[in-house]
Amino acid sequence: VTCILDDLGIEVADVLIGWSIGVQVCLSFALVYPHRVKKLALLNGMPGRALSSILTPLGENNAISRVTRFVTLTVLNTLQLLLFGDRYSTSARFLTPAILELTKWRLWRLKHFMRYWCWVLSVLYCQRRISVWTVQYMLDAVSYGESHTRHWLEMLYCMEDHDVSADLHKIHHPVLLLTGQLDIFTPSHGMYKMHRDLPNSRLVVRPYGGHFLLWEYPQWVLLNLVSFCSRDPDGYKSVEATTKRRPGWGRVPRRQESDYAADEADI
């Protein structure tokens, strides 16, 4: 992020917007370079260990979360050893190209079947498009060669290794948090935790929203982002961080929706 800002000649970014994994990137950037950004807008993310948070809507400290973490890391480590050996190995296994090509071929052959299978998840998730996006992610991971697959695995490891939960209180920038109540990839409890620990934040939850709020409710997301970005950051300084009575109190102009949920009429 720093290199991009330098190349563009931007000394201080007015707002840094992150979605999903980008939430962790934005939080780390604000901690390391607090003087180079004024505001943060974070959508559908976790403060850390995002990979093992999948399918844990009840919270982090429970049996389901521990089982999910164990299964996730076991599958990830197995794939890494099967395809590339050690995590930091610079070479691939002898059969890796053939395995990737076979996997790619089988996935493309089963593409439509997988979408129908994911429709079950779509019904539970209340978002029919999730079947398309899930299958596309799976296809993308194996369709562009060994290097691309290695980068996918390394990204998953980084998602799990990264955790700034203990340092959230150090981020004093104005922060807008948008999440969906039905997000199963980065459950909303992560956003509630960030809102609790960030001293200058506002949380807005979409009742029927999922992980892809940008596609599911683009107008709603845009309205909140424009409302947040158009405010003078100096206006936030008059609000005492210790008197955080409500998520949006004194920080973002009041809207028709409540602080925790939006009305359908706002679409």
N, C-alpha and C positions, 0 to 999 in steps of 0.2 A: 504494500500500500504506500509506503514511504517513497519507493522508487517511482511509482506512478505519479504521485503528487509532485515530486521533483521534476519529472519529465514534462509535466504539464505546466510547471511554473507556479504551482499553487502552494503558498507558504502555510496557509491555514484553511482547512476545509470548513465550510459553513455547516454542513451536516454529512454524516457518514451513515449510510443505510445498509443494513445487513439482513439477509434472509437465510434461515436454516444454518448451515455451517458458517455463513458470513457473520452471524451473531457472535460467535466465538472470536472471529477475526477482528471485528469492531471493538469488542471488549478488551482484547489484548493490545490493540493499537492505542486505545484511550488510556490504558495503564502505562504503556511504555512512552508514548508521545502525547501526553495530555495537552500540550501547548499547540498542537497542530490540528485540532478539531474543536468545534464549538458545541455541536449537538450530536446525539446518536439516535437513530430510529431503528429499532430492532424488531424483526418479524419472525415468528415461529422458530424459536431457537432455545438452546440450553446454555447455562454458564459453563458447563463442562460435562465430560463423559456422556456425550450425546448418543453414542452408539448403543450403550447398554440401557439408555432411557427409553428405547423404542418399546412400545406395548406395555408401559408402566403408568397408566393413567391414575393409579391410586397413590403414587408417590414413590420416593426413592428407597426409603428404609422399610422394606417389607420383603416377604419371601419371594413374591413374583419378580421383584426387581433383581434379587440375587440370582434367581434361576435364569432370568433373561440374560444377565451379564455373563454367567457361566457358559450358557449355550452360545451366545454371540462370540465370545472370545475363543471358544473351542472351534467353532466353524471357521473363524478368521485365521487362527493359527494353523488349522489343517490345510486350508487353501494355500496359505503362504508356503508351508513346507512341501506341499505337493507340487506347486508350480515353480517356486524359486528357491526353496531351501530356507536358509536363515533370512531373517527380516532385512538385514543389511548386506545380503549377498548381491554381487554385481552381475551375476550370470543366472540364466534360467536353466531349468532341468532339460534333459535331452528330449523328453516327450512333451514339453510344455507347448510348443507350436501346434502339435497334433491334437493335444487336449483342447486348446483354445479353439481350434478350427472345428473340431467335432462338437464342442459345446455351442459354438456360434451356429453351426448348421442345425443342430437339434432345436435350439431355442427359436430360430427363425421358422422351422417347420411347425413348432408347437406354439407359435406366437398367438394365433387366434384362440387356441384352446386355453392358453394361460390367461388370456383376457377374460374368457368366460369363467375360469376358475376364480379369478380375482373379483368377479362380480359379487361373490359371496362376501368378500371383504368390503366391497363397495356398499352393499346393503347395510352392513353393520356400521359402516363409516358414514353413511348418508351422503356420499359423494361418488357418483358413478364414474367420474373421470379418473379416479385413483387407479383403476385397473389398467388404463392406458399408460399412465405415468409410471406405475410400478414395473410393468413389462418393459417399457422403454429404457428405464434405468438398468435393468438386468441385461438387456441387449447391448447397451452402450458399453458396459464393463468388459465385454469379451469380443467386440466387433472391430477393434482397431489395433490389434497387435499386442505383443508382449509388453512393450513399454507402457502402453495405455492401461493395461490390466494391472501392472505393477504400481502405477500411480494411483489407481483406484484403491488397491490394498493399503498403500501407504497413507492415503487420505483417511481411510477407515481407522487405521491405527492412531493417527493424529487426533481424530475426533474423540477417541477414547482416552488418550493420554492427557489431552488438554483439559485443564480445570482451573478456573479463576474464581470459583465461588467464595474463597476466603478473602479475596481482594476487592470484591464489589464495592465495599464501603469507601474505597479510595477514589472511586469515579464520581466526581461532583458535577459532571456535565448534565445539562437537561437531557433526559432520555425518554423517548416514547416507546412503549412496549405494546405490540399488537400480536394477538394469538387467537387461535380457534379452540373452542371448547372441545371439539371432537378430534383434535390433532393427536394421532397415535404415534407419529414418528418423533416429534419433540413435544411431549405432553405439556399441557398448560401449567402444570405445577412448577415447571422450571421458570416460567415467566413470573408466576406469583412469588417465587423465591427471589428472583432478581428485583422485583418491585419492592419487596420487603427490605432488601439489603442496599439497594441503590438510594442514596439520600435525596436525589432530585429526579424522580421518575413518575410517569403516569402509565397506568395499565388499562388497556381496552381489550375486552374479550368478545369475540364474535360467537354467539350461541351455537350456530350450526356450521361454523367454519372449521376447516381442517388445516392440514399442513401447507396447502397451496392457496393461501388467502389471496395472493396476487392474481391468480387465475379465477378463483371462485367468486370473489367479491372485489373486483378491481376498482369500482367507483368508490366503494366504502373505504378501501385502503387509501386511495388517492385523496379523498376528502380529509382524512385524518392526517396524512402526511403534509398536505398543503397547509392545513390549519396549524400544524406543529412547526413547520419550517418558516412560516411567515412571521412568527413571533420574534421579537428582539430578545436575544439571549440575555441582555442586561436586565430585562424585566424579571427574570427568574431569581435574581440575587436578593430581591426584596422579600422572598418567601423563606421563612425559617425552615431549615431542613428537619428540625426536631418536632415541628408541628405538622407532620404529615397525616392529617386527619382523614383525607380521602384521596384516592388515586389521582384525581384530576384537579384537586383543590388548588387554585391560585397559579397553576402552571400552564394549562391549556384552556382556551375559552370553552365554556360550557356548551355542550351540544344537546340535541334532543335525546340521544341515548343516555342511559345511566353510565356510571363510571365503570361498571364491570360488564355491561352487556349492551348491545346495540339493537335498536328496533329495526324490524324488517322494512319499515317505511323509509329508512335512511338510504336504501339501495338506489 
